[in-house]
Amino acid sequence: MEVILGTCIHYAGTIWINRRSINEIESSWYKALKAATGAVFNIKQTSAEALLGIPPHEVQNHVNSVKHMLKMNILPSMADPLKDLISKVLKDSVSTAMTISKVKECFKFLKWKVDKLPKHFSSEELSIINHNQVNRFTELSTIACSYNKSLMKLYSEDTWQALIHSQYQIEGYTEVPKVSVNKLVFPLRATRPIETLVMSLFYPNNLFLAFLNSYNSAKFSSNQCPCGNGVQDSTHLLTKCRLITSYKRNDINEFLAFYDFHSIDSINAQKYLLISWSKYPRFIDLCCSLVEDALCYLITEVTL
């Protein structure tokens, strides 16, 4: 999905993407995300992106814009019309707002990079960056503007984490899932129905009885798991369900405790927090095993 749709959306995105233009494709993008997760009910877009490991358009376009600007200093040439034009615009008193905005985005990255790789910058370059002297951007050296795939991956994740933190805080949440651009890795044995059920563990509006009962208590009269050991939701299935072989439950509990991102109480209150563990192939493999054990007791489709 990211390769096909993402590439098409972000082609020349530094030129055409803005809040107004991106809003026009958000509806189609959300439908693609929902289809990829196999969600029957609505899923929060920010969480679907985090689960699938696909940064929001805002983050992807920002990173692409930064790389585009940096390349002007990384690949200097004797006659570079684009670099000459931007340099002239930046020094001009009537600099265009778009050009200044793009360079300011680049300076955000450079300030971030200073913390990670301070030896890449001279004292003069540090002064330019710390004082936001965007008109002197083209004076920065090749090493100061250099980057690699690993560095940009880390920057993408840090930028995305800050964005999702703000979004969740606005909605009143005190904790947020840890995001990663690493994609979900399912074991080869996993069928599409198993993949869909596993992904539904990471969001609340799923086909477990806890949600179905709250959604339509007339049709789903109980929220209790057939195992008789509590309400059927994600954390129950992962940690308490008696339908699951005990050693598999123990493995999950040990994994959750070893990578201690959030407490079980926090996960109970906010199922999206499980996304923090989703990029570990071992965790996904364990989830597949649990779902396989309980498959005949789980609801896999409903008529709305």
C-alpha positions in Angstrom: 0.0 0.0 0.0 2.7 2.4 1.0 4.8 1.6 -2.1 1.9 2.2 -4.6 -0.2 4.9 -3.0 2.5 6.5 -0.9 4.8 7.0 -3.9 2.0 8.4 -6.0 0.9 10.8 -3.3 4.3 12.1 -2.4 5.7 12.4 -5.9 6.9 16.1 -6.1 5.1 16.5 -2.8 7.4 19.3 -1.7 5.8 21.4 -4.4 2.1 20.6 -4.3 1.3 19.2 -0.8 -0.2 21.5 1.8 -3.0 21.2 4.3 -5.6 22.1 1.8 -4.5 19.8 -1.0 -3.8 16.8 1.3 -7.3 17.1 2.8 -8.7 16.2 -0.6 -7.1 12.7 -0.5 -7.5 12.0 3.2 -10.8 10.2 2.8 -9.4 7.7 0.2 -6.2 7.3 2.3 -8.3 6.4 5.4 -10.2 3.8 3.4 -7.0 2.3 2.3 -5.7 2.1 5.8 -8.9 0.6 7.1 -8.8 -2.0 4.4 -5.2 -2.8 5.1 -6.0 -3.5 8.8 -9.2 -5.4 8.0 -11.1 -3.2 10.4 -14.9 -3.7 10.3 -15.7 -0.6 12.5 -13.9 2.7 12.4 -10.3 2.8 13.5 -8.4 5.9 14.5 -6.3 7.0 11.5 -3.3 8.0 13.6 -3.4 4.5 15.2 -3.9 2.7 11.9 -0.8 4.4 10.6 1.2 3.6 13.7 0.1 0.0 13.6 1.1 -0.4 9.9 4.3 1.6 10.4 3.3 4.2 7.8 4.1 7.8 8.9 1.4 10.4 8.3 1.6 12.5 5.1 2.6 15.5 7.1 5.7 13.7 8.4 6.6 12.0 5.1 6.3 15.2 3.2 8.4 17.1 5.8 11.2 14.6 5.6 11.1 14.5 1.8 11.3 18.3 1.8 14.2 18.3 4.1 16.2 15.8 2.0 15.4 17.8 -1.1 16.9 21.0 0.4 19.9 19.2 1.9 20.9 17.8 -1.4 21.6 21.3 -2.7 24.5 21.5 -0.3 25.5 17.8 -0.4 25.8 17.8 -4.2 27.4 21.2 -5.0 28.3 21.8 -8.6 30.0 24.6 -10.6 26.7 25.5 -12.2 23.6 24.6 -10.2 20.8 26.8 -11.3 18.4 25.7 -8.6 20.9 26.3 -5.8 21.8 29.7 -7.3 18.1 30.6 -7.5 17.4 29.6 -3.9 20.5 31.3 -2.7 19.5 34.5 -4.4 15.9 34.3 -3.1 17.2 33.7 0.5 19.4 36.8 0.3 16.7 38.9 -1.3 14.6 41.1 0.9 11.5 39.8 -0.8 12.1 36.1 -0.3 9.1 34.0 -1.1 7.2 32.6 1.9 7.4 29.0 0.5 11.1 29.1 0.1 11.7 30.4 3.6 9.3 27.8 5.0 11.1 25.0 3.3 14.5 26.1 4.6 13.0 26.5 8.1 11.9 22.9 7.9 15.4 22.0 7.0 16.8 23.9 10.0 14.5 21.8 12.3 16.3 18.8 11.1 19.7 20.4 11.4 19.0 21.4 15.0 18.0 17.8 15.7 21.1 16.5 14.0 23.3 18.8 16.1 22.2 16.8 19.2 23.0 13.5 17.5 26.2 14.3 15.5 27.7 17.5 16.9 31.1 16.7 15.3 29.5 17.3 11.8 29.3 21.0 12.4 31.9 23.8 12.7 31.5 26.6 15.3 30.3 28.9 12.5 27.8 26.4 11.3 26.4 26.0 14.8 26.0 29.7 15.0 24.1 29.8 11.7 21.8 27.0 12.8 21.2 28.2 16.4 20.4 31.7 15.3 18.1 30.5 12.5 20.0 32.4 9.8 18.1 30.8 7.0 19.6 33.3 4.5 23.0 31.6 5.1 21.7 28.1 4.4 23.8 27.6 1.3 27.0 28.3 3.3 26.6 25.1 5.3 29.1 22.4 4.4 28.5 19.0 2.7 29.2 17.1 6.0 26.8 19.4 7.9 24.0 18.6 5.5 24.8 14.9 5.1 22.4 12.2 6.0 21.9 8.5 5.5 18.9 6.1 5.6 19.4 5.2 9.3 19.6 8.9 10.3 16.4 9.8 8.4 14.6 6.8 9.7 15.4 7.9 13.3 14.4 11.5 12.5 11.1 10.4 10.9 10.3 8.4 14.0 11.2 11.2 16.4 9.1 13.7 14.3 6.2 11.3 14.1 6.4 10.5 17.9 6.2 14.2 18.7 3.2 14.7 16.4 1.2 11.7 17.7 2.0 12.8 21.2 0.4 16.1 20.6 -2.6 14.5 18.9 -3.2 12.1 21.7 -2.8 14.8 24.3 -5.4 16.9 22.6 -7.8 14.0 22.9 -7.1 13.7 26.6 -4.7 10.7 26.7 -1.8 10.7 29.1 0.2 8.0 27.3 0.9 7.4 23.7 2.1 4.3 21.7 5.7 4.2 20.6 5.8 4.5 16.8 8.2 3.0 14.4 8.6 3.0 10.6 9.3 -0.8 10.8 6.5 -2.7 9.2 4.4 -5.5 10.7 6.0 -8.9 10.1 3.7 -11.9 10.2 4.9 -15.5 10.2 4.5 -17.3 6.9 1.8 -19.6 8.3 -0.5 -16.7 9.1 -3.6 -16.5 6.9 -5.4 -13.2 6.1 -8.1 -13.9 8.7 -5.4 -14.6 11.3 -3.6 -11.4 10.3 -6.8 -9.4 10.6 -7.7 -10.8 14.0 -4.1 -10.1 15.3 -4.2 -6.5 14.1 -7.6 -6.1 15.8 -5.8 -6.7 19.1 -4.3 -3.3 18.8 -7.4 -1.1 18.6 -10.6 -1.1 20.6 -13.4 -1.1 18.0 -12.9 -4.7 17.1 -14.9 -7.9 17.0 -14.3 -9.0 20.6 -17.3 -9.2 22.8 -16.3 -6.3 25.0 -16.8 -3.9 22.1 -19.7 -5.7 20.4 -21.7 -5.7 23.6 -21.2 -2.0 24.1 -22.0 -1.4 20.4 -25.2 -3.5 20.3 -26.2 -5.1 23.6 -29.5 -6.4 22.1 -27.6 -8.5 19.5 -24.6 -9.3 21.7 -26.0 -9.8 25.2 -22.8 -10.6 27.0 -19.3 -9.2 27.0 -17.9 -12.3 28.8 -15.4 -14.6 27.1 -16.5 -18.2 26.6 -13.6 -19.2 28.8 -15.5 -17.8 31.8 -12.6 -15.8 33.1 -13.6 -12.3 32.3 -14.5 -9.7 29.7 -13.4 -10.7 26.2 -11.0 -7.9 25.0 -7.5 -7.6 23.8 -5.7 -7.8 27.1 -7.9 -10.7 28.3 -7.1 -12.7 25.2 -3.4 -12.0 25.5 -2.9 -12.5 29.2 -5.8 -14.3 30.9 -7.9 -16.3 28.5 -8.2 -20.0 29.5 -8.8 -21.0 25.9 -5.2 -20.2 25.3 -2.5 -22.7 26.1 -0.9 -21.6 29.4 2.7 -21.5 28.2 1.7 -19.2 25.4 0.0 -16.8 27.8 3.1 -16.9 30.0 5.3 -16.1 26.9 3.1 -13.0 26.2 3.2 -11.8 29.8 7.0 -12.2 29.9 7.3 -10.3 26.6 5.1 -7.4 27.8 7.1 -7.3 31.1 10.5 -7.4 29.4 9.7 -4.5 27.0 7.9 -2.4 29.6 6.5 0.4 27.5 3.1 0.6 29.4 1.5 -1.1 32.3 -1.4 -3.6 31.9 -3.7 -1.2 33.6 -2.8 1.5 31.0 -3.4 -1.0 28.2 -6.8 -1.9 29.6 -7.8 1.7 29.6 -6.3 2.4 26.1 -5.9 -0.6 23.8 -4.0 1.5 21.2 -1.0 1.3 23.6 -0.3 -2.3 22.5 1.0 -0.8 19.2 4.2 -0.1 21.1 5.0 -3.9 20.9 3.7 -4.5 17.4 7.0 -4.0 15.5 8.6 -6.9 17.3 8.2 -10.0 15.0 8.4 -12.3 18.0 5.4 -10.5 19.6 3.4 -10.8 16.4 4.3 -14.5 16.2 3.1 -15.0 19.8 -0.1 -13.1 19.0 -0.7 -15.4 16.0 -0.3 -18.5 18.1 -2.8 -17.1 20.7 -5.4 -16.3 18.0 -5.0 -19.7 16.4 -5.7 -21.3 19.8 -8.9 -19.3 20.3 -10.0 -19.0 16.7 -13.1 -21.2 16.9 -14.4 -19.1 19.8 -13.8 -15.7 18.2 -16.3 -13.8 16.0 -14.7 -13.1 12.7 -17.5 -11.3 10.9 -20.7 -9.5 11.8 -23.7 -8.1 9.8 -24.1 -4.4 10.6 
